[in-house]
Amino acid sequence: MPTHVMATLYLASKSPRRRELLTQLGIAHEVLVPPPSNGPDEPQLDGESAADYVRRTARDKAQQGAALSAERGLPAKPILAADTTVILDGQVLGKPVDRDDAIRILSLLSGRRHEVHTAVALIHDGHLHEDVSITQVHFRVLTADDIARYCASGEPYDKAGAYGIQGLAGVFVSRIDGSFTGVMGLPLFETARLLAHAGIALP
């Protein structure tokens, strides 16, 4: 049986939304990520499904965090990472590279149902634990003006699928079936379940 310890961990993510959600759970954490990169999202591997892609990228982030912790000689703590992917017709819709790309992505989502997968990975005591949240998100039909105003806000550009449900794009969402916090970037139910499975108690 795992030993239950109070939750204090490294978060291998620079996402302010994930930090907010961990704080909501009362989990003490420090951000541990490599230096920022302006490169594109991690590419899918040949033959890799969208569902496998999001799990792999979450694992990769956790493993990168563990390597960084060891390299810096930091105190041993659990390392939590997550990756959020918007999937439409089996295709990954990543973060837009520019305004034209954001318009393209939002136009694809308009009036459609898509899936948001958020995979969570935890490295603790040499073991890797994983979980995933899958949510169906329904968008109303977006007009060209809707998309132009949203792009002008600057909000789409650092978000998978070119939107943040917790922000201005909340008015585009007619219904969700699944986890709101999963769409935000860190599903609280699955994260708490993962921590409990690893023997890490919530405050």
HUSUL-V614537 format. One record per pair of residues at least 6 apart in sequence whose ideal C-beta (glycine too) atoms are under 6 Angstrom apart, sorted by the first residue. I is the first residue (numbers start at 1). J is the second residue. If there is no record, write none. Layout:
BEGIN
i->I j->J
i->I j->J
END
This chain:
BEGIN
i->2 j->199
i->3 j->199
i->4 j->199
i->4 j->201
i->5 j->200
i->6 j->201
i->7 j->27
i->7 j->200
i->7 j->202
i->8 j->28
i->9 j->29
i->9 j->77
i->9 j->78
i->9 j->80
i->10 j->30
i->10 j->32
i->10 j->65
i->10 j->77
i->10 j->79
i->11 j->29
i->11 j->31
i->11 j->80
i->12 j->32
i->12 j->33
i->12 j->61
i->12 j->62
i->12 j->65
i->12 j->79
i->12 j->81
i->14 j->33
i->15 j->185
i->17 j->184
i->17 j->185
i->18 j->185
i->18 j->186
i->21 j->181
i->21 j->186
i->22 j->29
i->26 j->203
i->32 j->65
i->32 j->68
i->41 j->94
i->41 j->95
i->42 j->57
i->44 j->53
i->50 j->87
i->50 j->90
i->50 j->92
i->54 j->83
i->54 j->85
i->54 j->117
i->54 j->119
i->55 j->119
i->57 j->83
i->58 j->81
i->58 j->82
i->58 j->83
i->58 j->119
i->58 j->121
i->59 j->121
i->61 j->81
i->62 j->79
i->62 j->81
i->62 j->121
i->62 j->123
i->65 j->79
i->65 j->81
i->66 j->79
i->66 j->123
i->78 j->122
i->78 j->124
i->78 j->200
i->79 j->123
i->80 j->122
i->81 j->121
i->82 j->118
i->82 j->120
i->82 j->186
i->83 j->119
i->84 j->118
i->84 j->160
i->84 j->185
i->85 j->92
i->85 j->117
i->85 j->160
i->86 j->93
i->86 j->114
i->86 j->116
i->86 j->160
i->86 j->161
i->87 j->115
i->88 j->108
i->88 j->114
i->93 j->105
i->93 j->161
i->94 j->160
i->95 j->160
i->96 j->102
i->96 j->105
i->96 j->156
i->96 j->157
i->96 j->162
i->99 j->151
i->102 j->151
i->102 j->156
i->102 j->162
i->103 j->147
i->105 j->162
i->106 j->147
i->106 j->162
i->109 j->139
i->110 j->139
i->110 j->141
i->110 j->142
i->111 j->141
i->112 j->139
i->113 j->136
i->113 j->138
i->114 j->137
i->115 j->136
i->116 j->135
i->116 j->137
i->116 j->183
i->117 j->134
i->118 j->133
i->118 j->182
i->118 j->187
i->119 j->132
i->120 j->131
i->120 j->190
i->120 j->191
i->120 j->194
i->121 j->130
i->122 j->129
i->122 j->194
i->122 j->198
i->124 j->198
i->129 j->194
i->129 j->197
i->129 j->198
i->131 j->190
i->131 j->194
i->133 j->179
i->133 j->182
i->133 j->187
i->133 j->190
i->135 j->176
i->135 j->178
i->135 j->179
i->135 j->182
i->135 j->183
i->136 j->177
i->136 j->178
i->137 j->176
i->138 j->174
i->138 j->175
i->139 j->172
i->140 j->174
i->153 j->168
i->155 j->164
i->155 j->167
i->155 j->168
i->156 j->162
i->156 j->163
i->163 j->169
i->165 j->173
i->165 j->183
i->166 j->184
i->179 j->187
i->181 j->187
i->181 j->188
END
